[in-house]
Amino acid sequence: MAETFSQPGAYVFDIAGSAFIEGLCTLKPVVLIDIPNRRLNKIARIQLEKSVVIARANFDDNNLIAVDHNQISEGLKRPVDLDARRQFIFDYLTSQDSQRAELKALAR
């Protein structure tokens, strides 16, 4: 992932895994496709939506993932709220363990 940081102007992810976290840290536009079987918790969604576009997906009649491509396209064009992104990184990735525990407790 680190080798790609200077190449793309934005990222699209379908899972909030480790590559997603690395993409957030680039401070570039990020779109997360929210697949129904891996929903975000309420607090994380609220925090993420400040600096990431979350495109909701559904399963179609053939049990394939369907997403509004316009949401993705528009999300890639939306400027990043750098203050919100940095705050998310601090709160969820670089804060002390006790702070993370408090955030997780609030999310329940």
N, C-alpha and C positions, 0 to 999 in steps of 0.2 A: 504494500500500500504506500509506503513512504516514497518509493520510486516514482509514483504517479502524482505526487503533490503539485509539481510545477506544470503538469500537462493539462488536466481538465479544468474548465472554468466553473464546474458545478458537479454535484454527485446526486445519483438517484439510488436509493436503497430499498430493499423489500423486507429487511429485518434490522432491528436495532441491535446489531452485534458489534464486534470489535472493529470491523472496517467502518461501520457507521460512526462510531466514536472517533476514530481517526479522521474521518471526513469532517466531523464537527470541528475538530481542532485546526483544520486548515482555514477556517473562517470564510470559506466559500459557500455559495448557495447549496443547500441540501434539501432534497425532497425525500420523504419517507412514505412508502406505500404501506398503509396500515391494513394488513391482511387479517381477515376475521378470526383466524385461529391463533393470532399472536397480538391481541389488543394491549395497548399501553394502559397503565393505571392512570387515574384521573389527574393526580398531581404532576406526574411526569409529562402527560399530554399538555397540560396547561403551560408548564415551563417550556417545553419544546416548541410549542406553537408560536412562541415569541420570536424565534429565530430560525425555525425550520417549517417548511410547508409539509403538512401531513395530508396525503391524498388517500381518502378512504377507498377500500376495495371491497368487492363482494364476490361470491361464487356465482357463475352463470349457470344456465340449465345443463351444461356439460361438465359442471363441477370445476371449471377453469376460473382463474382469477380474472376479474373484470375491473378496470379502473378507468376513470375519466382522464383521457390523455391531455385534455385541455388543462386540468388541474396540474399535471406534471409540467407541461409546457410553461404555464404561467408561473409556477413555483420556481422554475429555473431562472426566470427573468426578475423575480422579486429581489430587491436589495436586502442584504443581510443586516439585521439589527445587531451590530457588533457588541453593543453593551449587553444585550440580552444573551447573546451567544456566550460571551465571556463569563457572565454570571452563571449560566447553566454549567459551563465547564468547571467553574470554581465550586459550585454547590454539589455537583454530582461526581466530579473526577478528582479534584485536588483538595477538597476540604478535609478536615480532620475526621477520623472515624466517628467521633461523638456527634458531629454535625450531620454526617450521612445517616446515622442511626435516627436522629431526630426527623430528618426529611423522610426516611422510609416509614417511620411511625405515622407521620402526617398523611402519607399516601394510602394507608390502610383504611 
